[in-house]
Amino acid sequence: MLFRHATGLWLRVFCLSIIMIGLMVADHHYRYVNNVRKVLSVALIPLQYTLDAPVEVINWLKVSAAAQHRLATENLQLKQQLLLMQVSLQQLINMQQENGQLRALLKSSSRINGQFQEAKALAMNLEGPSAEVVLNKGSRGGVLIGQVVIDVSGVMGQIIDLTPFTSRLMLISDPRSGVPVEDDRSRFQAIVVGAGTNRPLSLIHAAETADVKVGDLLITSGLGARYPEGYPVGRVLRITKMQGEPFMSIEVEPSALLEQSRRVLIVSHYRDDDSEKMLYKTATKPMIKGPAL
């Protein structure tokens, strides 16, 4: 039984070998198998695409993730560069503005009758009725209480307190401030007082017969030896005649940019005569010493 089984197996192997040899010879001479191979290759194309699709998707996802990461990194770098450029541009604008203020101050200084020094605003106290500014020059820089401070447009106020390295400026808009002025057109003289931050100044003691018109420029009169003569203080903004009242209500717009100027000039306006220098020194003490900032 075993011999029969082995004989049949070898017979099948021999027959298959003969068939394979025959097919190889036929393929070599007649290319039959090649045609079958082509047909099978065409039939297997969809299967190959199907099997290759996941690999392509994975490769595409890898490339897309890398590209997205690169774009995100470049976008972050561009944002940082843009921020740096904006900061640099703002610094340039600030420098141009500061240079413009310095040029304007230099031009204003040529009209000052006396000595002066440039100062910079460090802080402001504009809360409530007070209107004060801290400057970066103090007694070590030669600043004295009572000296007048101006900007490119007009009078800002008067020094009322000192430290070795800073000084405190009371603006003319402070209710404690009073500046003797005269009308540049009619030479009418009166006093301008402050009414608080962001409010017009008031020209007081102006009777109904006073020669004052809207638009008139008011300059320091020099009376009282507190403010030197001839500096712009403001322009008449509005005149109201109150029935039954002896004086008119006159509002004045300050010439100086009180809450905006950062560069100012501290004026030392002494005359030639020594006695007048001493008079000016004693007279320029502030009327009221305000609280420290």
C-alpha positions as CSV (number, residue, x, y, z in Angstrom):
1,M,0.0,0.0,0.0
2,L,2.8,2.3,0.9
3,F,4.7,1.4,-2.3
4,R,1.7,2.3,-4.4
5,H,1.3,5.7,-2.7
6,A,4.9,6.6,-3.2
7,T,4.8,5.4,-6.8
8,G,1.8,7.7,-7.5
9,L,3.4,10.7,-5.9
10,W,6.6,10.4,-8.0
11,L,4.5,9.9,-11.0
12,R,2.6,13.2,-10.4
13,V,5.8,15.0,-9.7
14,F,7.3,13.7,-13.0
15,C,4.2,14.7,-14.9
16,L,4.2,18.2,-13.4
17,S,7.8,18.6,-14.2
18,I,7.2,17.5,-17.8
19,I,4.3,20.1,-18.0
20,M,6.5,22.9,-16.6
21,I,9.3,22.1,-19.0
22,G,6.8,22.1,-21.8
23,L,5.4,25.4,-20.7
24,M,8.9,27.0,-20.4
25,V,9.8,25.7,-23.9
26,A,6.5,27.0,-25.3
27,D,6.9,30.4,-23.5
28,H,10.4,30.6,-24.9
29,H,9.3,29.9,-28.5
30,Y,5.8,31.2,-28.6
31,R,5.4,33.8,-25.7
32,Y,2.1,32.3,-24.5
33,V,2.9,32.8,-20.8
34,N,4.0,36.4,-21.4
35,N,0.6,37.2,-22.7
36,V,-1.1,35.6,-19.7
37,R,1.3,37.6,-17.5
38,K,0.3,40.8,-19.1
39,V,-3.4,40.0,-18.6
40,L,-2.8,39.2,-15.0
41,S,-0.8,42.4,-14.5
42,V,-3.6,44.5,-15.8
43,A,-6.1,42.7,-13.7
44,L,-4.0,43.2,-10.5
45,I,-3.5,47.0,-11.0
46,P,-6.6,47.9,-8.9
47,L,-5.4,45.6,-6.1
48,Q,-1.9,47.2,-6.3
49,Y,-3.4,50.7,-6.0
50,T,-5.6,49.6,-3.1
51,L,-2.7,48.2,-1.2
52,D,-0.5,51.2,-2.0
53,A,-3.1,53.8,-1.0
54,P,-2.5,53.6,2.8
55,V,1.2,54.0,2.3
56,E,0.7,57.1,0.1
57,V,-1.8,58.6,2.6
58,I,0.8,58.1,5.4
59,N,3.5,59.7,3.4
60,W,1.2,62.6,2.5
61,L,0.3,63.1,6.1
62,K,4.0,63.1,7.1
63,V,4.8,65.7,4.4
64,S,1.8,67.8,5.3
65,A,2.6,67.7,9.0
66,A,6.2,68.7,8.3
67,A,5.0,71.5,6.0
68,Q,2.5,72.7,8.5
69,H,5.1,72.8,11.3
70,R,7.5,74.7,9.0
71,L,4.8,77.2,8.1
72,A,3.8,77.6,11.8
73,T,7.5,78.2,12.7
74,E,7.9,80.7,9.9
75,N,4.7,82.5,10.8
76,L,5.8,82.8,14.4
77,Q,9.2,84.2,13.3
78,L,7.5,86.6,11.0
79,K,5.2,87.8,13.8
80,Q,8.2,88.3,16.1
81,Q,10.0,90.2,13.4
82,L,6.9,92.3,12.7
83,L,6.6,93.1,16.5
84,L,10.3,94.1,16.6
85,M,9.8,96.3,13.5
86,Q,6.7,98.0,15.1
87,V,8.6,98.6,18.3
88,S,11.5,100.1,16.3
89,L,9.1,102.2,14.2
90,Q,7.4,103.5,17.4
91,Q,10.8,104.3,18.9
92,L,11.8,106.2,15.7
93,I,8.5,108.1,15.7
94,N,9.1,109.0,19.4
95,M,12.6,110.1,18.6
96,Q,11.4,112.2,15.7
97,Q,8.7,113.8,18.0
98,E,11.3,114.4,20.7
99,N,13.7,115.9,18.2
100,G,10.9,118.2,16.9
101,Q,10.2,119.3,20.4
102,L,13.9,120.0,21.1
103,R,14.2,122.0,17.9
104,A,11.1,124.0,18.8
105,L,12.5,124.6,22.3
106,L,15.8,125.7,20.8
107,K,13.9,128.1,18.6
108,S,11.9,129.4,21.6
109,S,15.1,129.8,23.7
110,S,16.4,132.4,21.2
111,R,13.5,134.7,22.2
112,I,14.1,134.3,26.0
113,N,15.5,137.4,27.8
114,G,17.6,135.6,30.3
115,Q,19.2,132.3,31.1
116,F,17.4,129.0,30.8
117,Q,17.9,125.2,31.0
118,E,16.1,122.4,29.4
119,A,14.1,119.8,31.5
120,K,11.9,116.8,31.0
121,A,8.6,115.9,32.6
122,L,8.9,112.7,34.7
123,A,5.4,112.5,36.2
124,M,2.1,114.4,36.3
125,N,-0.5,114.9,39.1
126,L,-3.7,116.0,37.4
127,E,-6.2,114.4,39.8
128,G,-8.7,116.6,41.4
129,P,-8.1,120.4,41.2
130,S,-4.3,120.1,41.4
131,A,-2.2,120.4,38.3
132,E,1.4,119.6,38.9
133,V,4.3,118.1,37.0
134,V,7.6,116.6,38.3
135,L,10.6,117.6,36.3
136,N,14.0,115.9,36.1
137,K,16.0,118.9,37.3
138,G,16.4,119.9,40.9
139,S,18.5,122.0,43.2
140,R,21.7,120.2,42.2
141,G,21.0,121.4,38.7
142,G,20.7,125.0,39.8
143,V,16.9,125.2,39.8
144,L,15.3,127.6,42.3
145,I,11.8,127.9,43.8
146,G,9.8,130.5,41.9
147,Q,11.4,130.0,38.5
148,V,9.1,130.1,35.5
149,V,8.7,127.2,33.2
150,I,7.6,127.5,29.5
151,D,7.2,125.1,26.6
152,V,7.3,125.9,22.9
153,S,4.0,127.7,23.0
154,G,3.8,129.7,26.2
155,V,3.9,129.8,30.0
156,M,3.4,126.5,31.8
157,G,3.7,127.5,35.4
158,Q,6.1,128.0,38.3
159,I,8.5,125.9,40.4
160,I,7.0,125.4,43.8
161,D,9.1,122.6,45.4
162,L,12.6,121.1,45.0
163,T,14.6,118.0,45.8
164,P,18.3,117.6,44.8
165,F,17.4,115.9,41.5
166,T,13.8,116.9,40.8
167,S,11.5,119.9,41.0
168,R,7.7,120.3,41.2
169,L,6.0,122.5,38.7
170,M,2.6,124.1,39.4
171,L,0.8,124.6,36.1
172,I,-1.1,127.8,35.5
173,S,-4.3,125.6,35.3
174,D,-4.0,124.9,39.0
175,P,-6.6,126.9,41.0
176,R,-3.8,128.2,43.3
177,S,-2.1,129.8,40.3
178,G,-2.4,133.5,39.4
179,V,-0.5,135.1,36.5
180,P,-0.5,138.9,35.9
181,V,-1.2,139.5,32.2
182,E,-2.0,142.2,29.7
183,D,-3.9,142.2,26.5
184,D,-1.3,142.3,23.7
185,R,-3.7,144.4,21.6
186,S,-5.2,146.9,24.0
187,R,-2.7,146.7,26.9
188,F,-5.5,146.1,29.4
189,Q,-4.1,144.4,32.5
190,A,-5.7,141.8,34.7
191,I,-4.9,138.4,36.3
192,V,-5.4,134.9,34.8
193,V,-6.2,132.2,37.4
194,G,-6.5,128.4,37.0
195,A,-9.8,126.6,37.2
196,G,-8.5,123.0,37.2
197,T,-7.2,120.4,34.8
198,N,-8.7,120.3,31.3
199,R,-10.7,123.5,32.0
200,P,-10.2,127.0,30.5
201,L,-8.3,129.6,32.5
202,S,-10.3,132.6,33.9
203,L,-9.4,136.3,33.4
204,I,-10.6,138.0,36.5
205,H,-11.3,141.6,37.5
206,A,-12.3,142.6,33.9
207,A,-15.1,145.2,34.0
208,E,-17.7,145.5,31.3
209,T,-15.9,148.5,29.9
210,A,-12.6,146.6,29.6
211,D,-11.2,146.5,26.1
212,V,-11.0,142.7,25.7
213,K,-12.1,140.8,22.6
214,V,-12.4,137.1,21.7
215,G,-9.1,136.0,20.2
216,D,-6.9,138.5,21.9
217,L,-3.5,137.2,23.0
218,L,-2.7,137.6,26.7
219,I,1.0,137.9,27.7
220,T,2.7,138.2,31.0
221,S,2.8,141.8,32.2
222,G,5.7,141.4,34.6
223,L,3.8,142.9,37.5
224,G,4.6,141.4,40.9
225,A,8.0,140.2,39.7
226,R,6.8,136.6,39.6
227,Y,6.6,136.0,35.9
228,P,9.0,137.8,33.4
229,E,7.3,140.1,31.0
230,G,6.2,139.2,27.5
231,Y,5.6,135.5,27.5
232,P,2.3,134.1,25.9
233,V,-0.2,132.9,28.5
234,G,-3.3,132.3,26.4
235,R,-6.0,133.6,24.1
236,V,-9.4,134.9,25.0
237,L,-11.8,132.0,24.3
238,R,-15.2,133.3,25.4
239,I,-16.6,136.4,27.0
240,T,-19.9,136.4,29.0
241,K,-21.4,139.6,30.4
242,M,-23.4,138.8,33.5
243,Q,-26.4,141.0,34.2
244,G,-26.0,142.8,37.5
245,E,-22.4,141.7,37.9
246,P,-19.6,144.3,37.9
247,F,-17.1,142.0,36.1
248,M,-17.3,139.9,32.9
249,S,-16.7,136.2,32.9
250,I,-13.8,135.6,30.5
251,E,-12.5,132.2,29.6
252,V,-8.9,131.9,28.3
253,E,-7.4,129.0,26.4
254,P,-3.8,128.3,27.5
255,S,-1.1,128.9,24.9
256,A,1.1,126.1,26.4
257,L,0.3,122.4,26.0
258,L,-0.1,122.0,29.7
259,E,-0.9,118.3,29.9
260,Q,1.1,117.2,26.8
261,S,4.5,118.9,26.8
262,R,7.3,116.6,27.8
263,R,10.2,119.0,27.0
264,V,10.3,122.4,28.8
265,L,12.5,125.3,29.6
266,I,13.2,126.5,33.1
267,V,13.8,130.3,32.8
268,S,16.2,132.3,35.0
269,H,15.1,135.9,34.2
270,Y,17.4,138.2,36.2
271,R,17.9,141.9,35.4
272,D,21.3,143.5,35.4
273,D,20.9,145.5,38.6
274,D,21.8,143.6,41.8
275,S,19.0,145.0,43.9
276,E,16.5,144.0,41.2
277,K,18.0,140.5,41.3
278,M,17.4,140.3,45.0
279,L,13.9,141.7,44.6
280,Y,13.2,139.0,42.0
281,K,14.6,136.3,44.2
282,T,12.4,137.2,47.2
283,A,9.3,137.9,45.1
284,T,9.4,134.6,43.2
285,K,8.6,132.5,46.3
286,P,5.3,130.7,45.6
287,M,2.2,132.0,47.2
288,I,1.1,128.5,48.3
289,K,3.3,125.4,48.8
290,G,1.2,122.5,47.6
291,P,1.4,118.9,48.8
292,A,4.2,116.7,47.5
293,L,3.3,114.2,44.7
